Amino acid sequence: MSTPDTNRSGQLEIFVRVIEAGSFSAAARALDMTPSAVSKLVARLEQRLGTRLLQRSTRQLQLTPEGCAFYERGLRVLADLDEAERCASAHAEPRGRLRVNSNVPFGKHFLLPLLPAFLARHPQVEVDVVLTDEVIDLLEQRTDVAVRAGPLKSSSLVARRLGETRMMIVAAPSYAARHGLPLEVAALSAHNRLELGQARAHTGWPLLHEGQIQTVPPSGNARASDGEAVRQLALAGLGLARLAAFQVQGDIAAGRLLPVLEQANPGDLEEVHAVFVGQGGYLPLRVRALLDFLVEQVDLGRPVG
């Protein structure tokens, strides 16, 4: 019987830490090691595997295709070890750094307001949050969980559904006072229709017209990079905007925004998911804790913030 290599899990964990930290020096600080020691351990791992896992340069580390596959499977192995330790100890708690990427509307109205309660429940977790409406590569951005709205593309990612929200067109009273509000779909052509200027934006606004769904493209003198920026333009009275209901229901209740053409609203819904790398049975405790917390706490019909 061959002698087991007791350094394999340690090398794997150091490799994962390097990828998550983005550099040998940052990983070394987190591990209380020297950068040269970390670099040598990763080189030893590559030598044992007989393949290059990282492309090194003076500015950044880049995963090779083999390194990307090894990193993804390594996460599952380490998560499995975490799970084994959790099962062996009733007192195991989620710990470590959790990197979360969210679209801006969900981040502002749900994620950020809920974080204090999550961290109070799991005090050994540290959270790094990035808000952007751009769709990111989780491995490339070293992200544990990303929140995405709209239809999901087929990929190696796993998703948990957080809910769905209806879409609606709104305008500020100041805009209505200057330009009036359209009373029928055909009248939209005379109005400034604010556009969401990013890659995954819909090509138009679906509306019911004479029993059929007609798509009206946004067309105006302003566009913005994310849904919250479009909301701010609408609040400023610049034009009409089509946004998720959870973004604007507080503004409508307070009289800051007015619903527009609700009789022509087809009732289409936009789904919101939390996506992550790996199968559900192979998740670090900190990732599983956040996913369970969001499913428990998020109600898209009742924003927190």
ZADO-1210 file (C-alpha; in nm, 4 decimals, padded with zeros to 6 digits):
<atoms>
<atom x="00.0000" y="00.0000" z="00.0000" code="MET" pos="1"/>
<atom x="00.1425" y="00.3391" z="-00.1010" code="SER" pos="2"/>
<atom x="00.2113" y="00.6047" z="00.1607" code="THR" pos="3"/>
<atom x="-00.0538" y="00.8837" z="00.1471" code="PRO" pos="4"/>
<atom x="00.0649" y="01.2330" z="00.0540" code="ASP" pos="5"/>
<atom x="-00.0460" y="01.4408" z="00.3501" code="THR" pos="6"/>
<atom x="00.0480" y="01.7662" z="00.1716" code="ASN" pos="7"/>
<atom x="-00.2099" y="01.7363" z="-00.1077" code="ARG" pos="8"/>
<atom x="-00.4978" y="01.9105" z="00.0691" code="SER" pos="9"/>
<atom x="-00.2631" y="02.1796" z="00.1991" code="GLY" pos="10"/>
<atom x="-00.1274" y="02.2494" z="-00.1492" code="GLN" pos="11"/>
<atom x="-00.4797" y="02.2598" z="-00.2870" code="LEU" pos="12"/>
<atom x="-00.5945" y="02.5070" z="-00.0223" code="GLU" pos="13"/>
<atom x="-00.2948" y="02.7332" z="-00.0853" code="ILE" pos="14"/>
<atom x="-00.3605" y="02.7231" z="-00.4609" code="PHE" pos="15"/>
<atom x="-00.7249" y="02.8220" z="-00.4036" code="VAL" pos="16"/>
<atom x="-00.6174" y="03.1010" z="-00.1694" code="ARG" pos="17"/>
<atom x="-00.3809" y="03.2365" z="-00.4355" code="VAL" pos="18"/>
<atom x="-00.6613" y="03.2457" z="-00.6922" code="ILE" pos="19"/>
<atom x="-00.9046" y="03.4094" z="-00.4498" code="GLU" pos="20"/>
<atom x="-00.6495" y="03.6662" z="-00.3332" code="ALA" pos="21"/>
<atom x="-00.5273" y="03.7427" z="-00.6855" code="GLY" pos="22"/>
<atom x="-00.1556" y="03.7277" z="-00.6084" code="SER" pos="23"/>
<atom x="00.1075" y="03.5297" z="-00.4219" code="PHE" pos="24"/>
<atom x="00.1798" y="03.8215" z="-00.1881" code="SER" pos="25"/>
<atom x="-00.1859" y="03.8746" z="-00.0911" code="ALA" pos="26"/>
<atom x="-00.2321" y="03.5003" z="-00.0322" code="ALA" pos="27"/>
<atom x="00.0886" y="03.4921" z="00.1711" code="ALA" pos="28"/>
<atom x="-00.0394" y="03.7705" z="00.3973" code="ARG" pos="29"/>
<atom x="-00.3670" y="03.5853" z="00.4514" code="ALA" pos="30"/>
<atom x="-00.1839" y="03.2599" z="00.5257" code="LEU" pos="31"/>
<atom x="00.0914" y="03.4203" z="00.7364" code="ASP" pos="32"/>
<atom x="00.3558" y="03.2873" z="00.4967" code="MET" pos="33"/>
<atom x="00.6190" y="03.4434" z="00.2755" code="THR" pos="34"/>
<atom x="00.5346" y="03.5031" z="-00.0925" code="PRO" pos="35"/>
<atom x="00.8311" y="03.2873" z="-00.1968" code="SER" pos="36"/>
<atom x="00.7036" y="02.9973" z="00.0148" code="ALA" pos="37"/>
<atom x="00.3582" y="03.0232" z="-00.1407" code="VAL" pos="38"/>
<atom x="00.5045" y="03.0435" z="-00.4910" code="SER" pos="39"/>
<atom x="00.7234" y="02.7371" z="-00.4287" code="LYS" pos="40"/>
<atom x="00.4283" y="02.5347" z="-00.2996" code="LEU" pos="41"/>
<atom x="00.2224" y="02.6175" z="-00.6086" code="VAL" pos="42"/>
<atom x="00.5202" y="02.5325" z="-00.8312" code="ALA" pos="43"/>
<atom x="00.5559" y="02.2025" z="-00.6461" code="ARG" pos="44"/>
<atom x="00.1868" y="02.1335" z="-00.7061" code="LEU" pos="45"/>
<atom x="00.2280" y="02.2048" z="-01.0791" code="GLU" pos="46"/>
<atom x="00.5314" y="01.9772" z="-01.0899" code="GLN" pos="47"/>
<atom x="00.3413" y="01.6951" z="-00.9199" code="ARG" pos="48"/>
<atom x="00.0480" y="01.7353" z="-01.1597" code="LEU" pos="49"/>
<atom x="00.2740" y="01.7746" z="-01.4614" code="GLY" pos="50"/>
<atom x="00.0849" y="02.0768" z="-01.5942" code="THR" pos="51"/>
<atom x="00.0869" y="02.4550" z="-01.5762" code="ARG" pos="52"/>
<atom x="-00.1982" y="02.5903" z="-01.3630" code="LEU" pos="53"/>
<atom x="-00.1123" y="02.9611" z="-01.3691" code="LEU" pos="54"/>
<atom x="00.0327" y="03.2022" z="-01.6221" code="GLN" pos="55"/>
<atom x="00.2484" y="03.4402" z="-01.4205" code="ARG" pos="56"/>
<atom x="00.3212" y="03.8012" z="-01.5153" code="SER" pos="57"/>
<atom x="00.4382" y="04.1094" z="-01.3305" code="THR" pos="58"/>
<atom x="00.0830" y="04.2460" z="-01.3157" code="ARG" pos="59"/>
<atom x="-00.1483" y="03.9520" z="-01.2609" code="GLN" pos="60"/>
<atom x="-00.2001" y="03.5786" z="-01.2396" code="LEU" pos="61"/>
<atom x="-00.4086" y="03.4152" z="-01.5096" code="GLN" pos="62"/>
<atom x="-00.5553" y="03.0657" z="-01.4833" code="LEU" pos="63"/>
<atom x="-00.4724" y="02.8261" z="-01.7652" code="THR" pos="64"/>
<atom x="-00.7597" y="02.6052" z="-01.8887" code="PRO" pos="65"/>
<atom x="-00.6142" y="02.3225" z="-01.6773" code="GLU" pos="66"/>
<atom x="-00.5846" y="02.5578" z="-01.3812" code="GLY" pos="67"/>
<atom x="-00.9451" y="02.6707" z="-01.4218" code="CYS" pos="68"/>
<atom x="-01.0707" y="02.3108" z="-01.4176" code="ALA" pos="69"/>
<atom x="-00.8455" y="02.2252" z="-01.1225" code="PHE" pos="70"/>
<atom x="-00.9646" y="02.5329" z="-00.9305" code="TYR" pos="71"/>
<atom x="-01.3325" y="02.4501" z="-00.9836" code="GLU" pos="72"/>
<atom x="-01.2866" y="02.0879" z="-00.8773" code="ARG" pos="73"/>
<atom x="-01.0592" y="02.1942" z="-00.5932" code="GLY" pos="74"/>
<atom x="-01.3351" y="02.4142" z="-00.4559" code="LEU" pos="75"/>
<atom x="-01.5607" y="02.1092" z="-00.4464" code="ARG" pos="76"/>
<atom x="-01.2958" y="01.9007" z="-00.2693" code="VAL" pos="77"/>
<atom x="-01.2362" y="02.1677" z="-00.0045" code="LEU" pos="78"/>
<atom x="-01.6099" y="02.2158" z="00.0377" code="ALA" pos="79"/>
<atom x="-01.6453" y="01.8419" z="00.0864" code="ASP" pos="80"/>
<atom x="-01.3783" y="01.8555" z="00.3563" code="LEU" pos="81"/>
<atom x="-01.5626" y="02.1460" z="00.5207" code="ASP" pos="82"/>
<atom x="-01.8831" y="01.9434" z="00.5102" code="GLU" pos="83"/>
<atom x="-01.7122" y="01.6402" z="00.6640" code="ALA" pos="84"/>
<atom x="-01.5777" y="01.8564" z="00.9448" code="GLU" pos="85"/>
<atom x="-01.9190" y="02.0165" z="00.9931" code="ARG" pos="86"/>
<atom x="-02.0817" y="01.6762" z="01.0252" code="CYS" pos="87"/>
<atom x="-01.8157" y="01.5737" z="01.2768" code="ALA" pos="88"/>
<atom x="-01.8636" y="01.8867" z="01.4859" code="SER" pos="89"/>
<atom x="-02.1981" y="02.0280" z="01.5892" code="ALA" pos="90"/>
<atom x="-02.0251" y="02.3608" z="01.6592" code="HIS" pos="91"/>
<atom x="-01.8786" y="02.4249" z="01.3128" code="ALA" pos="92"/>
<atom x="-01.9629" y="02.7734" z="01.1864" code="GLU" pos="93"/>
<atom x="-01.9352" y="02.9398" z="00.8446" code="PRO" pos="94"/>
<atom x="-01.6138" y="03.1369" z="00.8254" code="ARG" pos="95"/>
<atom x="-01.3868" y="03.3125" z="00.5789" code="GLY" pos="96"/>
<atom x="-01.4198" y="03.5696" z="00.3049" code="ARG" pos="97"/>
<atom x="-01.7322" y="03.5637" z="00.0892" code="LEU" pos="98"/>
<atom x="-01.7213" y="03.7467" z="-00.2445" code="ARG" pos="99"/>
<atom x="-02.0630" y="03.8515" z="-00.3717" code="VAL" pos="100"/>
<atom x="-02.1528" y="04.0231" z="-00.6997" code="ASN" pos="101"/>
<atom x="-02.5027" y="04.1624" z="-00.7471" code="SER" pos="102"/>
<atom x="-02.6900" y="04.3668" z="-01.0008" code="ASN" pos="103"/>
<atom x="-02.7350" y="04.7195" z="-00.8689" code="VAL" pos="104"/>
<atom x="-03.1139" y="04.7236" z="-00.8023" code="PRO" pos="105"/>
<atom x="-03.1122" y="04.3988" z="-00.6026" code="PHE" pos="106"/>
<atom x="-02.7973" y="04.5069" z="-00.4213" code="GLY" pos="107"/>
<atom x="-02.9441" y="04.8402" z="-00.3148" code="LYS" pos="108"/>
<atom x="-03.2913" y="04.7189" z="-00.2194" code="HIS" pos="109"/>
<atom x="-03.2085" y="04.3780" z="-00.0697" code="PHE" pos="110"/>
<atom x="-02.8468" y="04.2672" z="-00.0378" code="LEU" pos="111"/>
<atom x="-02.6944" y="04.5703" z="00.1349" code="LEU" pos="112"/>
<atom x="-02.9864" y="04.6248" z="00.3775" code="PRO" pos="113"/>
<atom x="-02.9818" y="04.2532" z="00.4727" code="LEU" pos="114"/>
<atom x="-02.6047" y="04.2248" z="00.5242" code="LEU" pos="115"/>
<atom x="-02.6043" y="04.3424" z="00.8886" code="PRO" pos="116"/>
<atom x="-02.8461" y="04.0645" z="00.9846" code="ALA" pos="117"/>
<atom x="-02.6451" y="03.8058" z="00.7893" code="PHE" pos="118"/>
<atom x="-02.3163" y="03.9072" z="00.9510" code="LEU" pos="119"/>
<atom x="-02.4756" y="03.9161" z="01.2953" code="ALA" pos="120"/>
<atom x="-02.5903" y="03.5583" z="01.2399" code="ARG" pos="121"/>
<atom x="-02.2478" y="03.4527" z="01.1031" code="HIS" pos="122"/>
<atom x="-01.9855" y="03.6720" z="01.2736" code="PRO" pos="123"/>
<atom x="-01.6883" y="03.4719" z="01.1414" code="GLN" pos="124"/>
<atom x="-01.7717" y="03.5554" z="00.7789" code="VAL" pos="125"/>
<atom x="-01.6264" y="03.8576" z="00.5955" code="GLU" pos="126"/>
<atom x="-01.8182" y="03.9856" z="00.2925" code="VAL" pos="127"/>
<atom x="-01.6816" y="04.1659" z="-00.0146" code="ASP" pos="128"/>
<atom x="-01.9646" y="04.3125" z="-00.2262" code="VAL" pos="129"/>
<atom x="-01.9472" y="04.4402" z="-00.5839" code="VAL" pos="130"/>
<atom x="-02.2566" y="04.5963" z="-00.7446" code="LEU" pos="131"/>
<atom x="-02.2741" y="04.5977" z="-01.1232" code="THR" pos="132"/>
<atom x="-02.5334" y="04.5215" z="-01.3890" code="ASP" pos="133"/>
<atom x="-02.2645" y="04.3653" z="-01.6097" code="GLU" pos="134"/>
<atom x="-02.2658" y="03.9851" z="-01.6261" code="VAL" pos="135"/>
<atom x="-01.9326" y="03.8618" z="-01.4925" code="ILE" pos="136"/>
<atom x="-01.7314" y="03.5400" z="-01.5128" code="ASP" pos="137"/>
<atom x="-01.7385" y="03.4053" z="-01.1572" code="LEU" pos="138"/>
<atom x="-01.4089" y="03.2192" z="-01.1881" code="LEU" pos="139"/>
<atom x="-01.2267" y="03.5076" z="-01.3527" code="GLU" pos="140"/>
<atom x="-01.3576" y="03.7556" z="-01.0942" code="GLN" pos="141"/>
<atom x="-01.3034" y="03.5085" z="-00.8065" code="ARG" pos="142"/>
<atom x="-01.6660" y="03.5447" z="-00.7007" code="THR" pos="143"/>
<atom x="-01.8527" y="03.3002" z="-00.4749" code="ASP" pos="144"/>
<atom x="-02.2112" y="03.4131" z="-00.5450" code="VAL" pos="145"/>
<atom x="-02.3602" y="03.6412" z="-00.8103" code="ALA" pos="146"/>
<atom x="-02.7184" y="03.7682" z="-00.8211" code="VAL" pos="147"/>
<atom x="-02.8590" y="03.7967" z="-01.1721" code="ARG" pos="148"/>
<atom x="-03.1919" y="03.9155" z="-01.3088" code="ALA" pos="149"/>
<atom x="-03.3537" y="03.7900" z="-01.6265" code="GLY" pos="150"/>
<atom x="-03.3251" y="03.4591" z="-01.8133" code="PRO" pos="151"/>
<atom x="-03.0196" y="03.2495" z="-01.7328" code="LEU" pos="152"/>
<atom x="-02.7894" y="03.1284" z="-02.0064" code="LYS" pos="153"/>
<atom x="-02.6948" y="02.7624" z="-01.9954" code="SER" pos="154"/>
<atom x="-02.3570" y="02.7232" z="-01.8245" code="SER" pos="155"/>
<atom x="-02.1678" y="02.5234" z="-01.5658" code="SER" pos="156"/>
<atom x="-02.3096" y="02.7501" z="-01.2972" code="LEU" pos="157"/>
<atom x="-02.5758" y="02.6366" z="-01.0517" code="VAL" pos="158"/>
<atom x="-02.8625" y="02.8673" z="-00.9598" code="ALA" pos="159"/>
<atom x="-03.1068" y="02.9137" z="-00.6745" code="ARG" pos="160"/>
<atom x="-03.4197" y="03.1097" z="-00.7522" code="ARG" pos="161"/>
<atom x="-03.4818" y="03.4099" z="-00.5265" code="LEU" pos="162"/>
<atom x="-03.8137" y="03.5138" z="-00.6795" code="GLY" pos="163"/>
<atom x="-03.9649" y="03.7126" z="-00.9615" code="GLU" pos="164"/>
<atom x="-04.0816" y="04.0699" z="-01.0076" code="THR" pos="165"/>
<atom x="-04.3159" y="04.2370" z="-01.2519" code="ARG" pos="166"/>
<atom x="-04.1945" y="04.5205" z="-01.4710" code="MET" pos="167"/>
<atom x="-04.3662" y="04.8571" z="-01.5032" code="MET" pos="168"/>
<atom x="-04.3293" y="05.1943" z="-01.6730" code="ILE" pos="169"/>
<atom x="-04.3068" y="05.5002" z="-01.4475" code="VAL" pos="170"/>
<atom x="-04.2558" y="05.8749" z="-01.4705" code="ALA" pos="171"/>
<atom x="-04.2039" y="06.1575" z="-01.2234" code="ALA" pos="172"/>
<atom x="-04.4829" y="06.4101" z="-01.1571" code="PRO" pos="173"/>
<atom x="-04.2473" y="06.6833" z="-01.2817" code="SER" pos="174"/>
<atom x="-04.2187" y="06.5071" z="-01.6175" code="TYR" pos="175"/>
<atom x="-04.5964" y="06.4618" z="-01.6332" code="ALA" pos="176"/>
<atom x="-04.6480" y="06.8328" z="-01.5584" code="ALA" pos="177"/>
<atom x="-04.4262" y="06.9360" z="-01.8526" code="ARG" pos="178"/>
<atom x="-04.5140" y="06.6709" z="-02.1100" code="HIS" pos="179"/>
<atom x="-04.8264" y="06.4911" z="-01.9929" code="GLY" pos="180"/>
<atom x="-04.8467" y="06.1110" z="-01.9783" code="LEU" pos="181"/>
<atom x="-04.9271" y="05.8745" z="-02.2662" code="PRO" pos="182"/>
<atom x="-05.2758" y="05.7281" z="-02.2420" code="LEU" pos="183"/>
<atom x="-05.2217" y="05.4683" z="-02.5168" code="GLU" pos="184"/>
<atom x="-04.9286" y="05.2740" z="-02.6543" code="VAL" pos="185"/>
<atom x="-04.9181" y="05.4725" z="-02.9795" code="ALA" pos="186"/>
<atom x="-04.8588" y="05.7931" z="-02.7827" code="ALA" pos="187"/>
<atom x="-04.5266" y="05.6637" z="-02.6482" code="LEU" pos="188"/>
<atom x="-04.3496" y="05.7797" z="-02.9638" code="SER" pos="189"/>
<atom x="-04.3848" y="06.1400" z="-02.8467" code="ALA" pos="190"/>
<atom x="-04.2149" y="06.0735" z="-02.5112" code="HIS" pos="191"/>
<atom x="-03.8574" y="06.0464" z="-02.3878" code="ASN" pos="192"/>
<atom x="-03.8009" y="05.6782" z="-02.3099" code="ARG" pos="193"/>
<atom x="-03.4945" y="05.6226" z="-02.0917" code="LEU" pos="194"/>
<atom x="-03.2670" y="05.3381" z="-02.1901" code="GLU" pos="195"/>
<atom x="-03.0677" y="05.0872" z="-01.9887" code="LEU" pos="196"/>
<atom x="-02.7340" y="05.0954" z="-02.1675" code="GLY" pos="197"/>
<atom x="-02.5725" y="04.7581" z="-02.1007" code="GLN" pos="198"/>
<atom x="-02.5302" y="04.4295" z="-02.2806" code="ALA" pos="199"/>
<atom x="-02.8129" y="04.2295" z="-02.1271" code="ARG" pos="200"/>
<atom x="-03.0756" y="04.5038" z="-02.1628" code="ALA" pos="201"/>
<atom x="-03.3981" y="04.4049" z="-02.3340" code="HIS" pos="202"/>
<atom x="-03.4417" y="04.5201" z="-02.6917" code="THR" pos="203"/>
<atom x="-03.7723" y="04.6884" z="-02.6126" code="GLY" pos="204"/>
<atom x="-04.0698" y="04.7387" z="-02.3831" code="TRP" pos="205"/>
<atom x="-04.3419" y="04.4739" z="-02.4388" code="PRO" pos="206"/>
<atom x="-04.6909" y="04.6267" z="-02.4201" code="LEU" pos="207"/>
<atom x="-05.0433" y="04.5110" z="-02.5003" code="LEU" pos="208"/>
<atom x="-05.1938" y="04.6860" z="-02.8019" code="HIS" pos="209"/>
<atom x="-05.5216" y="04.5759" z="-02.9571" code="GLU" pos="210"/>
<atom x="-05.4900" y="04.2323" z="-02.7997" code="GLY" pos="211"/>
<atom x="-05.1344" y="04.1750" z="-02.9211" code="GLN" pos="212"/>
<atom x="-04.7980" y="04.2296" z="-02.7533" code="ILE" pos="213"/>
<atom x="-04.6129" y="04.5098" z="-02.9259" code="GLN" pos="214"/>
<atom x="-04.2473" y="04.5844" z="-02.8505" code="THR" pos="215"/>
<atom x="-04.1653" y="04.9532" z="-02.8167" code="VAL" pos="216"/>
<atom x="-03.7916" y="05.0297" z="-02.8152" code="PRO" pos="217"/>
<atom x="-03.6580" y="05.2798" z="-02.5639" code="PRO" pos="218"/>
<atom x="-03.5572" y="05.5994" z="-02.7395" code="SER" pos="219"/>
<atom x="-03.4508" y="05.9183" z="-02.5716" code="GLY" pos="220"/>
<atom x="-03.1733" y="06.1590" z="-02.4929" code="ASN" pos="221"/>
<atom x="-03.0242" y="05.9643" z="-02.1990" code="ALA" pos="222"/>
<atom x="-02.9173" y="05.6138" z="-02.1060" code="ARG" pos="223"/>
<atom x="-02.7526" y="05.4761" z="-01.7930" code="ALA" pos="224"/>
<atom x="-02.5406" y="05.1757" z="-01.7033" code="SER" pos="225"/>
<atom x="-02.7706" y="05.0191" z="-01.4423" code="ASP" pos="226"/>
<atom x="-03.1317" y="05.0098" z="-01.3309" code="GLY" pos="227"/>
<atom x="-03.0805" y="05.2309" z="-01.0261" code="GLU" pos="228"/>
<atom x="-02.9194" y="05.5015" z="-01.2378" code="ALA" pos="229"/>
<atom x="-03.2182" y="05.4877" z="-01.4752" code="VAL" pos="230"/>
<atom x="-03.4465" y="05.5207" z="-01.1718" code="ARG" pos="231"/>
<atom x="-03.2606" y="05.8342" z="-01.0624" code="GLN" pos="232"/>
<atom x="-03.3018" y="05.9843" z="-01.4104" code="LEU" pos="233"/>
<atom x="-03.6747" y="05.9107" z="-01.3931" code="ALA" pos="234"/>
<atom x="-03.6992" y="06.0675" z="-01.0458" code="LEU" pos="235"/>
<atom x="-03.5284" y="06.3780" z="-01.1854" code="ALA" pos="236"/>
<atom x="-03.8098" y="06.4097" z="-01.4397" code="GLY" pos="237"/>
<atom x="-03.6015" y="06.3317" z="-01.7465" code="LEU" pos="238"/>
<atom x="-03.8334" y="06.0749" z="-01.9018" code="GLY" pos="239"/>
<atom x="-04.0239" y="05.7475" z="-01.8776" code="LEU" pos="240"/>
<atom x="-03.8484" y="05.4383" z="-01.7444" code="ALA" pos="241"/>
<atom x="-03.9354" y="05.0692" z="-01.7395" code="ARG" pos="242"/>
<atom x="-03.8119" y="04.9164" z="-01.4147" code="LEU" pos="243"/>
<atom x="-03.8699" y="04.6296" z="-01.1741" code="ALA" pos="244"/>
<atom x="-04.1687" y="04.6902" z="-00.9470" code="ALA" pos="245"/>
<atom x="-03.9609" y="04.6398" z="-00.6311" code="PHE" pos="246"/>
<atom x="-03.7392" y="04.9317" z="-00.7361" code="GLN" pos="247"/>
<atom x="-04.0206" y="05.1812" z="-00.7675" code="VAL" pos="248"/>
<atom x="-04.3062" y="05.0758" z="-00.5397" code="GLN" pos="249"/>
<atom x="-04.1734" y="05.2917" z="-00.2551" code="GLY" pos="250"/>
<atom x="-04.1464" y="05.5884" z="-00.4911" code="ASP" pos="251"/>
<atom x="-04.5009" y="05.5303" z="-00.6147" code="ILE" pos="252"/>
<atom x="-04.6348" y="05.5066" z="-00.2593" code="ALA" pos="253"/>
<atom x="-04.4579" y="05.8345" z="-00.1724" code="ALA" pos="254"/>
<atom x="-04.5791" y="06.0112" z="-00.4886" code="GLY" pos="255"/>
<atom x="-04.2299" y="06.0491" z="-00.6347" code="ARG" pos="256"/>
<atom x="-04.3174" y="05.8364" z="-00.9385" code="LEU" pos="257"/>
<atom x="-04.6418" y="05.7633" z="-01.1236" code="LEU" pos="258"/>
<atom x="-04.7390" y="05.4355" z="-01.2974" code="PRO" pos="259"/>
<atom x="-04.7764" y="05.4747" z="-01.6725" code="VAL" pos="260"/>
<atom x="-04.9888" y="05.2641" z="-01.9133" code="LEU" pos="261"/>
<atom x="-05.0694" y="04.9983" z="-01.6557" code="GLU" pos="262"/>
<atom x="-05.3678" y="04.8937" z="-01.8661" code="GLN" pos="263"/>
<atom x="-05.1199" y="04.7934" z="-02.1374" code="ALA" pos="264"/>
<atom x="-04.8812" y="04.6117" z="-01.9027" code="ASN" pos="265"/>
<atom x="-04.8616" y="04.2492" z="-02.0230" code="PRO" pos="266"/>
<atom x="-04.7662" y="04.1309" z="-01.6735" code="GLY" pos="267"/>
<atom x="-04.4310" y="03.9896" z="-01.7797" code="ASP" pos="268"/>
<atom x="-04.2089" y="03.8826" z="-01.4925" code="LEU" pos="269"/>
<atom x="-03.8329" y="03.8990" z="-01.4474" code="GLU" pos="270"/>
<atom x="-03.6763" y="03.6195" z="-01.2437" code="GLU" pos="271"/>
<atom x="-03.3908" y="03.6770" z="-01.0000" code="VAL" pos="272"/>
<atom x="-03.1376" y="03.4021" z="-00.9220" code="HIS" pos="273"/>
<atom x="-02.8294" y="03.3558" z="-00.7093" code="ALA" pos="274"/>
<atom x="-02.5710" y="03.1691" z="-00.9167" code="VAL" pos="275"/>
<atom x="-02.2550" y="02.9957" z="-00.8014" code="PHE" pos="276"/>
<atom x="-01.9885" y="02.7472" z="-00.9120" code="VAL" pos="277"/>
<atom x="-02.0260" y="02.3785" z="-00.8291" code="GLY" pos="278"/>
<atom x="-02.3030" y="02.1460" z="-00.7259" code="GLN" pos="279"/>
<atom x="-02.5186" y="02.2190" z="-00.4233" code="GLY" pos="280"/>
<atom x="-02.3668" y="01.9331" z="-00.2243" code="GLY" pos="281"/>
<atom x="-02.0166" y="02.0761" z="-00.2598" code="TYR" pos="282"/>
<atom x="-02.0469" y="02.4256" z="-00.1202" code="LEU" pos="283"/>
<atom x="-01.8330" y="02.5972" z="00.1409" code="PRO" pos="284"/>
<atom x="-02.0362" y="02.6632" z="00.4545" code="LEU" pos="285"/>
<atom x="-02.0131" y="03.0404" z="00.4036" code="ARG" pos="286"/>
<atom x="-02.1637" y="03.0133" z="00.0530" code="VAL" pos="287"/>
<atom x="-02.4397" y="02.7804" z="00.1630" code="ARG" pos="288"/>
<atom x="-02.5166" y="03.0088" z="00.4576" code="ALA" pos="289"/>
<atom x="-02.5628" y="03.3109" z="00.2294" code="LEU" pos="290"/>
<atom x="-02.7768" y="03.1220" z="-00.0213" code="LEU" pos="291"/>
<atom x="-03.0038" y="02.9877" z="00.2532" code="ASP" pos="292"/>
<atom x="-03.0247" y="03.3338" z="00.4097" code="PHE" pos="293"/>
<atom x="-03.1244" y="03.5036" z="00.0831" code="LEU" pos="294"/>
<atom x="-03.3882" y="03.2416" z="00.0045" code="VAL" pos="295"/>
<atom x="-03.5247" y="03.2865" z="00.3577" code="GLU" pos="296"/>
<atom x="-03.5189" y="03.6663" z="00.3691" code="GLN" pos="297"/>
<atom x="-03.5794" y="03.7961" z="00.0159" code="VAL" pos="298"/>
<atom x="-03.9340" y="03.8839" z="-00.0825" code="ASP" pos="299"/>
<atom x="-03.9270" y="04.0701" z="-00.4133" code="LEU" pos="300"/>
<atom x="-04.2690" y="04.2113" z="-00.3366" code="GLY" pos="301"/>
<atom x="-04.1382" y="04.3759" z="-00.0192" code="ARG" pos="302"/>
<atom x="-03.7976" y="04.5494" z="-00.0562" code="PRO" pos="303"/>
<atom x="-03.5859" y="04.5990" z="00.2557" code="VAL" pos="304"/>
<atom x="-03.4259" y="04.9257" z="00.1494" code="GLY" pos="305"/>
</atoms>
